[in-house]
């Protein structure tokens, strides 16, 4: 028997619209009141948050049904709610202690979603960890905010942001997280590490005119470098390894900002990739064409394919030396090169006390900060298979020699 369509109950629809309007009104009030936002954002327990939010809303004659807030603040351990439509949207940028958490197509344009991070420094080895920390709070599950990317671009240079001091490009698995974590240990530093919203803008830029791509990239980098506490004076951005392919756009967006390219013995990098592929090595995540590789020739992300991807990343850095501002650093020179070479290249000073902080941070495992660092170069070379060595020699041998030559030339210039 054919089922008849079920029409929505008009009264129920009206109630839901009223509830949503009340939540939106309260969200707008919270965003305009820094003290109220800080009070609510400090509450980690969803039940306590709901009670305090309803009390605050009632004090401003806003009637929010408890069920609406309970639904909005449900625990989200996988942070899946970030992909839903935020409660509040507008063209004005949110307060300075809010940062972008996503950028994606929405309603025919590119939207930027924001969450409140507060004044605390970013400490996660990757920006994703900081996003998850922010979204673990009931406040951000209830009050995420959306603007258009065009709105961000139009207002980017009016934000209270720290100008970036340097960009960290890298081959992958070669100490970039170590460098980022060392710099993040300094309380007055902002270190953004492989931020998904930034990657989204880089990928979008491939479809835009060069000038438009640079403006979008500039806006996102400034948004991630907002002065949330007022103490920040150093800002460094660590990129995903494939962003080396977009180096010309970074130079166009920030022509005077220096950059470093970290690299490592190809055999050691390939051994690491064979143990656990990075997303750049998985054709389903990043297409081979991004690296100039014909997809027809790719059967699986094996040693040969991974070596070809690494070669494309390194070749891009070598090809862009002419853009200026570059520094090439071998993994074997870390962590010492951070204070002696990289920070001076970025125009950043380092006191004796700060140097001690950097050295302490270098003792810890960069990707698992609770664990001590253990050198692994020799173990990786022993673990290398014949296939790994052959792929490294075939695709990266000559490139590695060029990297070493460039390091000597640029670093002594």
N, C-alpha and C positions, 0 to 999 in steps of 0.2 A: 504494500500500500504506500502510495506517495506521501511523504511527510510534508506537512504544511510549514511554512516559514514562521518562526516565532518572533513576533515584534517586541521591541523593548518597551517596558512599562514606562510611560512618560513621567510618572511621578518619581520613579526610581532614578531615571536619567537626570531629572531636575535636582534631586537631592545630591547626586554625585557631583554635578556641576557646582552646586553651592558649596559642598565640602572642599572641592578643589580650589574654588575661588578664595575660601577662607584660608587655606594653606598657603596659597600664593600671596595673599595680603600679609600674612604673618612672616613669610619668607622675605618679602620685600622690606618689612620692618626690621628684621634681624640683620639684613645686609647693610642697612643704613645706621645701625646702632652697634658700634664696635664693642662696647662693654657688654651688651646683651649677647652678641655673637661669641665673645670670649667665654662668658659664663656658660652658655649652652654647649659650646664645643669642648669644654673641659670634662663633660659628663660622658663616661664610657658605658655605663649601664643603660640599656635601652629603656627599661621601665622608669628609672629615675629621670632620664631625658624627657620621656613623654610627660611625666608629671610636672616637671619644671617648665616645659614648653607650654603646656596647657595653662599653667598658672600665669606665665608671662603674657600669653595671648589674651586671657581673660582680663588682665590688668589694662589691656589696650582695647577692650570691648570687641575682641575678635573671638568668635565662637568656633572652635575647631573640634569636631567629633573625635573622641579618643581613638576610635577604630581607625580613622584616617592616619593618625600619627603612628599608631602601632604598626599598620601596614607599611608605611613609608620607612620605618626604622628597623625592619626585620634584618637579622644578621645575614650577611652575604659573604661567606668565607672565600668564595672564588671571585669576588668583585665583579660579578656578572651584571649587576644593576647599572654599572657605568655605561652600558650600551643602550639603556633605555632612555626615553626622552626626559630631560630634567624638568623639575617642577616649575622653574622660573627661567625666563629668557628675556633678553633685551639687547640694546645696542651699546649701552654704557658698560665699561669694564668693571668687574667686581673690585672690592677693596684690595689693598696692596698685599694682604696676607693670603690671597687666593692665587693658585697657580693652575695652568692648563693640565688636564689629565687625559684629554683625547681630542683628536681632530679628525673629522670624517664627513662624508657627504650626507646632507640632510635637507630634505625639501628643495632639491634642485640647486643647493649651494653648499659651501663648506662651513661646517659648524665647529666651534671650539667649546668644549665643556670644561668647567672649572670646579675646583673644590678648595675648601679652606685648609691650608697647611699650618696656619698660625706662624708665630715668630721663630719657631725652633729650627735649627740648622738641619739640612738634609744629610743623613748619615748612611743611608742604605748603599750597598755596593752598586746598585742599579736604581734608576729612578722608579722603576716598577715597584720596588720594595717601599719607597716613600709614598707612592700612590696607594698601595694596599694599607699602609698605616693610616693614611688620611681617611680612606673609605671604611676603615674599621670603626670609625666613630659614628654614632647615630646622627650627629649633626650633618655630616656630609652625605649620608644616605637620604636624609630628608630634604636638604637644601642645595643640591647641586644646581649649577647655573650655566646657561648657554648663551654665547654670543656668536655672531658670524665671524669668519676669518677676516672678511672685509672690514668689519668694525675694529678688529684688533689691529689690522694694518693701518687704518686711518688714525688710530690713537697711540700707536706704539711708541713714538718718540716723546709722548707726553707722560709716559709712565715713569715712576720713580724706580729706575732700574740701574744696576751696576753695568757699566760697559764691559764686555768680555775682554779678558786679558790674554787669552790663548785658547786654541782649539787643539784637542788631542785626537789625531787620526792614528790608525794602527792596522797591522796585518791580521790581527786576531790571535788570542792566546799568547800574548807577548808582553804582558806587564802593564797594559793600559789601566786595568782595574786597580792594580797596585798604586800607580801614579795618582789616580783619582782619589783613592782612599787616603793616601798620604796627605793630599791637599785638603780633603774634606775634614781632616782631623784638626785643622786650624779654625778656631771659632769664628773668625771674621771672613771666612771663605764661603762662596757658593760654588758647589761642584754639581753639575748636572751630568748624569751618566747614562747614556743610551736611552734617552727619553722617547717614548712612543709618539707623543704629539709632534716632536721635532722630526722624527722619521717620516711621519705622515706628510708633513709639509715638504720634506726633501723629495719624497716620491711624487707628490703633486707637482713639484717644480719641473719634473721631467716633461710635463705636458703644457707648460706655460712658456711664454716668451722670457728670455733671460732676465730682463728687468723686473718683470712681475714675479718671477721665481725668487729673485734676490730680495724683493720687498717682503714677500711672505716669510721667507727664512729669517730675515732680520727681525720682523715683528715677533715671531715665535721665540727666538733666542732672547730678545729683550723681555718678553713676558715671563720666561723661565728664570730670568735674573732679577726679579723684583726685590727691592729692599724691604723685606718683611719685618725685620727687627730694627733696622736702622744702623746696625753695627757693621754690616757687610762692606768690605772694601776690595775684595778679590773675587773674580768670577772666571771660572774655567769650565769649558764644555767638552766632555768626552763623547765622541761620536761612535756610531756603529761602524764596523770595519768597511762596509760597502759605501759609506758616505764619502770615502776617498774619491769615488767616481764623480762626486758632485763638488769637488774642491773649487772649480771655477766659480760656482754659485756662492760659496762661502766667501771667496775673495771679493766677489762683486758686492756682496752684502756688507762685508767688513774688510775693506781693502787694507787697513792698517793693523789688523789683528794678526799676530804671529801664530804659526801652527807648528806642531811637531808630529812626526810620523815614527811610530815605534815598530820595530821589526825584530825577527828572531830567526835562528837557524831553521830553515824550512822543514827539516826532518823532525825536529822537536814539535813544531806546530802541527804537522800532519799526524803525528802519533796522537796528540791530544784530540784532534778532530776525528780520528778513527775510533777513539774511545767514546766520544760523545759529540755528534755533529752539531755545530751551531746552525741556527736557522738559515744563515747565508749559504749553507751547503746543501739545503733541501730545495730542489727545483720547484716543489709545490708551494713553497713560501716565497722564494725570490726566484723569478724565472731566469734561466740561463742567458737569455738575451740581454739582461741587465749588465752582464759581464762581457758581452760580445761573443758568447758561445752559442753555436748553432744547436738548438734543442734536439734536432734530429740525431746528433752525435752523442747525446746523453742517454745512457741506459740506466744508470743508478749513481747515487752520490758516493762513488768508490774513491780509491786513492787518486786515480787520474783526474777525476772531475774536481775533487777538492783542491788538488794542486793547481788546476787551471783557474779556479776561482781566486785562490791566493795570488796567483800570478797577475790576474787582472787588477786586483786591489793594489798590489805593489807597483805595477806598471803605471797605474794612474798617479800615484804619488811621485814617481820618478818623472813622468811626463809633465807634471805641473810645477817642477822646480822653477821654471821660468817666471811663474807668477810672483815669486819672491815670498819672504817671510817664513820660509821653511827651515826645519831642523830635523835631521835624521838621527835616531838613537837606537842602538842595539840593546836588546833585552839584557845582555850580559853586563851592561854598564849601569843597570839599576840595582839598588835604589840610589847609589851615590850620585848619579847624574841628575837626580831631581833637584838637589840644592845647588850643585856646582854648575849645571849647564841649562836645565830646562827652566827653572824659575828665572834666572837672569835673562834667558831668551824671551820670556813672557813679560819682562820688565817688572818682576815682582821681587821684593826684598825679603830677606829671611833673617830674623834675629837669632842669637844663640839659643834662646829659649824655644823659639819656633823650630829650629833645627833639631832640638832634642825631641820635640813632639813628632816631627817627621820620622825620625829614626825609630821611635817606639812604634809608630803605626806600621813601619816596614817590617817589623818583627812578626806581624800577624798575617794570617792567610787573608788575602784581599777579598776573596769571594765568600769566605766563611770567617768573619772577623773574630769569632770566639775561639778560633783555633790558631795555633802557632804556625808560621810559615816554615816549610821544609823544601829546600832546593830539590829540583827534580830533573834538571837538564840531562845529567848523566844517565839516570834511569830511563828517560824517554829515548835516548839514543840507543841504549841497549835493547829496548823493546821494539825498535823499528824493524818492520818486516822488509823483505827484499822488494815487495811491491811499493812500500812507502818510499824506500830509498830511490828506487827507479823513477817514481813519479816526481819526487823532489828534484832529482838531477835533470830530468827531461824538461820540466816546466819552470823550475825555479833556480836552477844552478847559476845561470848567467845573470838572472835578475838579482839574486842575492849578492853577487860580486858587484853589480852596479850600485846596489844600496850601500855596500861598504865603501865604495869609492866616493859616492855622493856624500856620505857621512863625513868622510875625511875632508872633502873639499869644502862643503858648506859649514861644517862646524869649526873650521880653522880660518874661515874667510874673515 
